Amino acid sequence: MPERSSRGPAPARPDAIVVGAGMAGLVCAADLTAAGLEVVVLEASDDVGGRMRTDRRDGFLLDRGFQVFNTGYPQVRRRMGFGGPRMYPFTPGVVLATGRGHLRFGAPVPRPSAAATFLRGGLGPWKDVPALGLLSARDALAPASVIKAGPDVPVRRALADAGISDALVERFFRPFLSGVFLEPDLATSARVFHLVWRSMLRGALCAPAEGIGTVPRWLAADLPEDTVRTGCPVREVTDAGVLTEDGTEIGARTVVVATDGPAAARLLPGVPAPRTRTVTTYYHAAERSPLAEPTLLLDAARHRFLSSCVLSEAAPERAPRGVALISTSVLGEDRPGREAEVRTALGDAYGADSSVWDPVHTVTVRGALPAMEPPQPLSRSTRLSPGRYVCGDHRGTGSVQGAMASGARAAREVLVDLARAAGLLPARR
């Protein structure tokens, strides 16, 4: 990680307060401090990251939810480039667990050699090969502005319009995208799908060596010393600044609320609380790896889980030596008996004796993603009122890219408004 720069203690009355040290808040703070502003970031929990956190438990490094890092996001490329935390790529493509065994979907863009896989495995008819190739080529090569201007319909309709067969939709796209968007009905905005598909084609899906939490910590480490104050929940946004839970009022002309959607709605009356998706992740330990490769496993047979992988195959640091760590996510909340049901389904999907696996941890993430059904704005202004702003993935697309882009937009709008107030730019009309 880069060494944290130092400009002395954070000011008692900063130029700007950022509420929340998730990806949106950290990017916003980075851009504001780069412009010369004194910034304080107030984070309610004990570390940065928001929903991107990693816990150490009994020698395991466990993310709060199954999190794959996409290196193809534009904001990731801009801010991290070839730096950042150490990453291990997953195998391109996925393994589909069907009622007839495993079927490999080798890459998002099927090569000529992949046609035989389609036919042998019954993924889809011949026509899916050129149809998927054309869809993927368009998303990978066309300007993002073309995708953003496209029709905003549900993904299921967009796939049908692209000539993708119902067979391929049901055997690949529905189980795959259920894990991406945390909804099984392919009701997510087609524009969001195309942008995410584009990033997958242009980058790689990776597992950070020491957990997803190292990504926000890497961003935070480049902020001036004492910029981030953890364990400092904000009770209220006031006319003068913010009021913390311990009754301390911190004054600032500019306040940016960079929390999740429900918290933003509580702090800023008038901001709508978005509908959200909930996901639960089960971690299991095994003496032997049930899949000796860093590949995502999807349940194409009966949709008993969203996705699974042997995380230690991708990132050996995540588990004690000689132990396989399996990470599996399902939609919704945990409930009594669900872990056993999932473990049984995993034994069938992996073709392994899962009865001897040890449950390591279960984590439910409420509000893991905002619902993104059309019409879905891809980006919204962060301005609410003079000196008050809101950003986060709930203001754009539910992704790391969406959070970072929203934080960057908030910083731009803050700087423009401050320049106008100082008479350096014409007033808004």
Secondary structure, DSSP 4 states (H G I P E B T S, - for coil): -PPPP--SSPPSS-SEEEE--SHHHHHHHHHHHHTT--EEEE-SSSSS-TT--EEEETTEEEESS---EETT-HHHHHHHTT-SS-EEEPPSSEEEEETTEEEEE--SS--GGGHHHHHHHTS--TTHHHHHHHHHHHHHHS-HHHHHTS---BHHHHHHHTT--HHHIIIIIHHHHHHHHS-TT--SBHHHHHHHHHHHHHS-EEEETT-TTHHHHHHHTTSPTT-EE-S--EEEE-SSEEEETTS-EEE-SEEEE-S-HHHHHHHSTTSPPPPEEEEEEEEEEESS-SSSSS-EEEETTT-S-SEEEEHHHH-GGGS-TT-EEEEEEEES---TTHHHHHHHHHHHHHTS-GGGPEEEEEEEEEEEEE--PSS--S----EEETTEEE-SGGGS-SSHHHHHHHHHHHHHHHHHHHHHHTTSSPPP-
